[in-house]
Amino acid sequence: MECAQGMFLLSHYYPACPEPDKTIGNKAHTDPNFLTILLQDHTGGLQVLVENRWIDVKPVEGALVINIGDLTQVSSNNHFPI
């Protein structure tokens, strides 16, 4: 698999918005990589789509959220479906 030839690290830092009622979130998406590791803080904002309804994920400060990405699904021959 040529996708295993190297590594790539991308990181984002989103400080708390002073006016969260004036912001909009990201569009619905899947993660196109193998894994996404999210270090939670007290701010929150992570949501998951369950039965066509967005559910807020209550943040646990200092917890790691591991999202299995699209490449894991493809490379596992759909043993890890998203």
KETIGU-549476 format. One record per residue: chain; x, y, z negated of N, C-alpha, C, O, CB in turn; residue in one letter. Coordinates in steps of 0.05 Angstrom, whole numbers, plus 5000, padded with zeros to 4 digits. Glycine has a CB too. Layout:
<nodes>
+-------+------+------+------+------+------+------+------+------+------+------+------+------+------+------+------+------+
: kette :  n_u :  n_v :  n_w : ca_u : ca_v : ca_w :  c_u :  c_v :  c_w :  o_u :  o_v :  o_w : cb_u : cb_v : cb_w : rest :
+-------+------+------+------+------+------+------+------+------+------+------+------+------+------+------+------+------+
:     A :    X :    Y :    Z :    X :    Y :    Z :    X :    Y :    Z :    X :    Y :    Z :    X :    Y :    Z :    a :
...
+-------+------+------+------+------+------+------+------+------+------+------+------+------+------+------+------+------+
</nodes>
This chain:
<nodes>
+-------+------+------+------+------+------+------+------+------+------+------+------+------+------+------+------+------+
: kette :  n_u :  n_v :  n_w : ca_u : ca_v : ca_w :  c_u :  c_v :  c_w :  o_u :  o_v :  o_w : cb_u : cb_v : cb_w : rest :
+-------+------+------+------+------+------+------+------+------+------+------+------+------+------+------+------+------+
:     A : 5017 : 4977 : 5000 : 5000 : 5000 : 5000 : 5018 : 5025 : 5000 : 5033 : 5029 : 4981 : 4981 : 5000 : 4976 :    m :
:     A : 5015 : 5041 : 5020 : 5032 : 5064 : 5022 : 5024 : 5086 : 5001 : 5040 : 5103 : 4995 : 5030 : 5076 : 5049 :    e :
:     A : 4999 : 5085 : 4991 : 4991 : 5105 : 4972 : 5006 : 5101 : 4945 : 5005 : 5120 : 4928 : 4961 : 5103 : 4967 :    c :
:     A : 5019 : 5079 : 4941 : 5035 : 5074 : 4917 : 5064 : 5082 : 4920 : 5080 : 5076 : 4902 : 5033 : 5045 : 4908 :    a :
:     A : 5071 : 5095 : 4942 : 5099 : 5102 : 4947 : 5109 : 5125 : 4930 : 5133 : 5128 : 4926 : 5101 : 5110 : 4976 :    q :
:     A : 5092 : 5141 : 4918 : 5101 : 5164 : 4902 : 5080 : 5171 : 4882 : 5059 : 5159 : 4879 : 5107 : 5188 : 4920 :    g :
:     A : 5087 : 5192 : 4867 : 5068 : 5202 : 4847 : 5062 : 5231 : 4851 : 5078 : 5246 : 4864 : 5079 : 5198 : 4818 :    m :
:     A : 5040 : 5239 : 4841 : 5031 : 5267 : 4844 : 5018 : 5275 : 4819 : 5001 : 5260 : 4808 : 5012 : 5271 : 4869 :    f :
:     A : 5024 : 5298 : 4808 : 5012 : 5308 : 4784 : 5000 : 5335 : 4790 : 5013 : 5353 : 4800 : 5033 : 5310 : 4761 :    l :
:     A : 4975 : 5338 : 4782 : 4961 : 5363 : 4786 : 4948 : 5370 : 4759 : 4935 : 5353 : 4747 : 4940 : 5362 : 4809 :    l :
:     A : 4952 : 5394 : 4749 : 4940 : 5400 : 4724 : 4926 : 5427 : 4725 : 4934 : 5445 : 4741 : 4961 : 5401 : 4701 :    s :
:     A : 4905 : 5430 : 4710 : 4890 : 5455 : 4708 : 4887 : 5462 : 4679 : 4885 : 5445 : 4661 : 4862 : 5452 : 4722 :    h :
:     A : 4885 : 5488 : 4674 : 4879 : 5497 : 4647 : 4857 : 5518 : 4649 : 4861 : 5538 : 4663 : 4905 : 5509 : 4633 :    y :
:     A : 4836 : 5513 : 4636 : 4813 : 5531 : 4638 : 4808 : 5543 : 4610 : 4796 : 5529 : 4593 : 4788 : 5517 : 4649 :    y :
:     A : 4817 : 5567 : 4605 : 4811 : 5579 : 4579 : 4781 : 5584 : 4576 : 4767 : 5586 : 4597 : 4827 : 5606 : 4574 :    p :
:     A : 4771 : 5587 : 4552 : 4743 : 5592 : 4548 : 4735 : 5618 : 4561 : 4749 : 5638 : 4559 : 4736 : 5593 : 4517 :    a :
:     A : 4712 : 5618 : 4575 : 4702 : 5642 : 4589 : 4688 : 5660 : 4569 : 4672 : 5650 : 4553 : 4683 : 5634 : 4612 :    c :
:     A : 4694 : 5685 : 4569 : 4680 : 5703 : 4550 : 4650 : 5707 : 4556 : 4635 : 5715 : 4538 : 4694 : 5730 : 4550 :    p :
:     A : 4642 : 5701 : 4580 : 4614 : 5704 : 4588 : 4605 : 5679 : 4603 : 4600 : 5680 : 4627 : 4609 : 5729 : 4605 :    e :
:     A : 4602 : 5656 : 4589 : 4595 : 5631 : 4602 : 4568 : 5631 : 4616 : 4564 : 5615 : 4634 : 4596 : 5608 : 4582 :    p :
:     A : 4550 : 5648 : 4608 : 4524 : 5649 : 4621 : 4525 : 5661 : 4649 : 4506 : 5660 : 4663 : 4505 : 5665 : 4604 :    d :
:     A : 4548 : 5672 : 4656 : 4552 : 5684 : 4683 : 4569 : 5667 : 4701 : 4579 : 5677 : 4721 : 4563 : 5712 : 4680 :    k :
:     A : 4574 : 5642 : 4693 : 4591 : 5625 : 4709 : 4575 : 5602 : 4721 : 4553 : 5596 : 4712 : 4614 : 5614 : 4692 :    t :
:     A : 4586 : 5590 : 4741 : 4575 : 5565 : 4753 : 4596 : 5544 : 4753 : 4620 : 5550 : 4753 : 4563 : 5571 : 4782 :    i :
:     A : 4588 : 5519 : 4753 : 4607 : 5497 : 4752 : 4615 : 5488 : 4779 : 4608 : 5500 : 4799 : 4595 : 5475 : 4736 :    g :
:     A : 4629 : 5466 : 4779 : 4638 : 5453 : 4804 : 4615 : 5438 : 4816 : 4596 : 5431 : 4802 : 4662 : 5434 : 4798 :    n :
:     A : 4616 : 5434 : 4842 : 4595 : 5418 : 4855 : 4599 : 5388 : 4847 : 4621 : 5381 : 4839 : 4596 : 5421 : 4886 :    k :
:     A : 4578 : 5373 : 4850 : 4580 : 5344 : 4844 : 4602 : 5332 : 4862 : 4604 : 5337 : 4886 : 4553 : 5330 : 4849 :    a :
:     A : 4619 : 5315 : 4849 : 4641 : 5303 : 4864 : 4651 : 5278 : 4851 : 4645 : 5272 : 4828 : 4664 : 5323 : 4867 :    h :
:     A : 4666 : 5262 : 4865 : 4681 : 5240 : 4854 : 4711 : 5248 : 4854 : 4718 : 5266 : 4869 : 4676 : 5213 : 4869 :    t :
:     A : 4727 : 5234 : 4839 : 4755 : 5240 : 4839 : 4769 : 5223 : 4860 : 4766 : 5198 : 4859 : 4768 : 5235 : 4810 :    d :
:     A : 4783 : 5235 : 4879 : 4794 : 5220 : 4901 : 4820 : 5205 : 4895 : 4831 : 5192 : 4913 : 4799 : 5239 : 4924 :    p :
:     A : 4829 : 5205 : 4870 : 4855 : 5193 : 4864 : 4850 : 5166 : 4849 : 4828 : 5156 : 4849 : 4872 : 5212 : 4846 :    n :
:     A : 4871 : 5155 : 4837 : 4869 : 5131 : 4821 : 4856 : 5136 : 4794 : 4836 : 5124 : 4787 : 4896 : 5117 : 4817 :    f :
:     A : 4867 : 5155 : 4779 : 4858 : 5162 : 4753 : 4858 : 5192 : 4749 : 4875 : 5206 : 4759 : 4874 : 5148 : 4731 :    l :
:     A : 4839 : 5202 : 4733 : 4840 : 5229 : 4724 : 4839 : 5227 : 4693 : 4822 : 5214 : 4682 : 4815 : 5246 : 4735 :    t :
:     A : 4858 : 5241 : 4681 : 4860 : 5241 : 4651 : 4853 : 5269 : 4642 : 4867 : 5288 : 4649 : 4888 : 5231 : 4641 :    i :
:     A : 4833 : 5271 : 4626 : 4824 : 5297 : 4616 : 4828 : 5299 : 4586 : 4817 : 5283 : 4571 : 4794 : 5302 : 4623 :    l :
:     A : 4844 : 5318 : 4577 : 4848 : 5323 : 4549 : 4826 : 5343 : 4540 : 4826 : 5366 : 4549 : 4877 : 5334 : 4543 :    l :
:     A : 4808 : 5334 : 4523 : 4786 : 5351 : 4515 : 4794 : 5371 : 4493 : 4812 : 5366 : 4477 : 4763 : 5334 : 4505 :    q :
:     A : 4780 : 5393 : 4493 : 4783 : 5413 : 4472 : 4755 : 5418 : 4462 : 4736 : 5404 : 4467 : 4797 : 5439 : 4482 :    d :
:     A : 4752 : 5439 : 4446 : 4726 : 5446 : 4435 : 4706 : 5459 : 4454 : 4683 : 5462 : 4449 : 4730 : 5464 : 4411 :    h :
:     A : 4716 : 5467 : 4478 : 4700 : 5483 : 4497 : 4679 : 5466 : 4511 : 4656 : 5475 : 4513 : 4718 : 5495 : 4518 :    t :
:     A : 4686 : 5442 : 4519 : 4666 : 5425 : 4533 : 4663 : 5434 : 4562 : 4680 : 5447 : 4574 : 4640 : 5426 : 4519 :    g :
:     A : 4640 : 5426 : 4574 : 4635 : 5432 : 4602 : 4633 : 5408 : 4620 : 4623 : 5410 : 4642 : 4655 : 5451 : 4612 :    g :
:     A : 4644 : 5385 : 4610 : 4643 : 5361 : 4627 : 4615 : 5350 : 4627 : 4602 : 5348 : 4606 : 4663 : 5340 : 4616 :    l :
:     A : 4605 : 5343 : 4651 : 4579 : 5331 : 4654 : 4581 : 5306 : 4671 : 4599 : 5304 : 4688 : 4559 : 5351 : 4666 :    q :
:     A : 4563 : 5287 : 4668 : 4561 : 5263 : 4685 : 4533 : 5261 : 4696 : 4514 : 5270 : 4683 : 4569 : 5237 : 4669 :    v :
:     A : 4530 : 5250 : 4720 : 4505 : 5247 : 4733 : 4494 : 5219 : 4726 : 4507 : 5199 : 4734 : 4507 : 5251 : 4763 :    l :
:     A : 4472 : 5217 : 4712 : 4460 : 5192 : 4705 : 4430 : 5192 : 4714 : 4414 : 5208 : 4705 : 4462 : 5187 : 4674 :    v :
:     A : 4424 : 5174 : 4732 : 4397 : 5172 : 4743 : 4386 : 5199 : 4752 : 4364 : 5207 : 4745 : 4378 : 5160 : 4722 :    e :
:     A : 4402 : 5213 : 4769 : 4395 : 5239 : 4781 : 4391 : 5261 : 4760 : 4377 : 5280 : 4766 : 4370 : 5236 : 4797 :    n :
:     A : 4403 : 5258 : 4737 : 4401 : 5279 : 4716 : 4429 : 5284 : 4705 : 4444 : 5266 : 4698 : 4382 : 5270 : 4694 :    r :
:     A : 4436 : 5310 : 4702 : 4462 : 5317 : 4691 : 4461 : 5316 : 4661 : 4444 : 5328 : 4648 : 4471 : 5345 : 4701 :    w :
:     A : 4480 : 5302 : 4649 : 4482 : 5298 : 4621 : 4508 : 5311 : 4611 : 4530 : 5305 : 4622 : 4481 : 5268 : 4613 :    i :
:     A : 4507 : 5328 : 4591 : 4531 : 5340 : 4579 : 4546 : 5319 : 4563 : 4534 : 5303 : 4549 : 4524 : 5364 : 4561 :    d :
:     A : 4572 : 5319 : 4566 : 4590 : 5301 : 4551 : 4599 : 5317 : 4527 : 4614 : 5337 : 4530 : 4614 : 5290 : 4568 :    v :
:     A : 4591 : 5309 : 4503 : 4599 : 5324 : 4479 : 4629 : 5321 : 4475 : 4640 : 5299 : 4474 : 4584 : 5313 : 4454 :    k :
:     A : 4643 : 5344 : 4474 : 4672 : 5342 : 4471 : 4681 : 5333 : 4444 : 4669 : 5340 : 4423 : 4685 : 5370 : 4477 :    p :
:     A : 4702 : 5317 : 4444 : 4715 : 5308 : 4419 : 4744 : 5319 : 4421 : 4760 : 5309 : 4436 : 4715 : 5276 : 4416 :    v :
:     A : 4749 : 5341 : 4407 : 4774 : 5355 : 4410 : 4798 : 5336 : 4406 : 4800 : 5321 : 4386 : 4776 : 5377 : 4390 :    e :
:     A : 4816 : 5336 : 4425 : 4840 : 5320 : 4425 : 4836 : 5292 : 4438 : 4855 : 5277 : 4441 : 4849 : 5316 : 4397 :    g :
:     A : 4811 : 5286 : 4446 : 4806 : 5260 : 4459 : 4814 : 5260 : 4488 : 4814 : 5281 : 4501 : 4776 : 5252 : 4456 :    a :
:     A : 4821 : 5237 : 4498 : 4827 : 5234 : 4527 : 4804 : 5221 : 4540 : 4794 : 5200 : 4531 : 4854 : 5218 : 4531 :    l :
:     A : 4795 : 5232 : 4562 : 4774 : 5220 : 4579 : 4788 : 5210 : 4604 : 4801 : 5225 : 4618 : 4751 : 5241 : 4586 :    v :
:     A : 4784 : 5185 : 4610 : 4797 : 5172 : 4633 : 4775 : 5167 : 4654 : 4757 : 5151 : 4649 : 4812 : 5146 : 4626 :    i :
:     A : 4777 : 5180 : 4677 : 4759 : 5175 : 4699 : 4773 : 5158 : 4720 : 4795 : 5164 : 4729 : 4750 : 5202 : 4712 :    n :
:     A : 4760 : 5136 : 4728 : 4770 : 5119 : 4749 : 4762 : 5132 : 4775 : 4739 : 5138 : 4780 : 4758 : 5089 : 4747 :    i :
:     A : 4782 : 5135 : 4792 : 4778 : 5150 : 4818 : 4772 : 5131 : 4841 : 4772 : 5107 : 4839 : 4802 : 5166 : 4823 :    g :
:     A : 4768 : 5144 : 4864 : 4761 : 5130 : 4889 : 4782 : 5110 : 4898 : 4775 : 5088 : 4907 : 4756 : 5150 : 4911 :    d :
:     A : 4808 : 5117 : 4895 : 4829 : 5099 : 4904 : 4829 : 5073 : 4887 : 4837 : 5052 : 4897 : 4856 : 5113 : 4903 :    l :
:     A : 4822 : 5075 : 4862 : 4820 : 5051 : 4845 : 4798 : 5033 : 4856 : 4801 : 5008 : 4857 : 4815 : 5058 : 4816 :    t :
:     A : 4776 : 5045 : 4863 : 4753 : 5029 : 4875 : 4762 : 5016 : 4901 : 4756 : 4992 : 4905 : 4729 : 5047 : 4880 :    q :
:     A : 4775 : 5030 : 4918 : 4784 : 5019 : 4944 : 4805 : 4998 : 4940 : 4803 : 4976 : 4952 : 4795 : 5042 : 4962 :    v :
:     A : 4825 : 5003 : 4924 : 4847 : 4984 : 4921 : 4839 : 4959 : 4905 : 4852 : 4938 : 4908 : 4871 : 4997 : 4907 :    s :
:     A : 4818 : 4961 : 4889 : 4808 : 4937 : 4874 : 4788 : 4921 : 4890 : 4776 : 4902 : 4879 : 4797 : 4946 : 4848 :    s :
:     A : 4783 : 4929 : 4915 : 4763 : 4915 : 4932 : 4736 : 4916 : 4919 : 4720 : 4897 : 4919 : 4772 : 4885 : 4937 :    n :
:     A : 4730 : 4940 : 4907 : 4704 : 4946 : 4896 : 4699 : 4931 : 4869 : 4676 : 4929 : 4861 : 4682 : 4940 : 4915 :    n :
:     A : 4720 : 4922 : 4856 : 4716 : 4910 : 4829 : 4711 : 4931 : 4808 : 4700 : 4926 : 4787 : 4740 : 4892 : 4822 :    h :
:     A : 4720 : 4956 : 4814 : 4714 : 4979 : 4797 : 4697 : 4999 : 4812 : 4707 : 5019 : 4821 : 4741 : 4992 : 4787 :    f :
:     A : 4672 : 4993 : 4816 : 4654 : 5011 : 4831 : 4649 : 5037 : 4816 : 4648 : 5037 : 4791 : 4628 : 4998 : 4838 :    p :
:     A : 4646 : 5059 : 4831 : 4640 : 5085 : 4818 : 4611 : 5090 : 4819 : 4601 : 5110 : 4809 : 4655 : 5107 : 4833 :    i :
+-------+------+------+------+------+------+------+------+------+------+------+------+------+------+------+------+------+
</nodes>
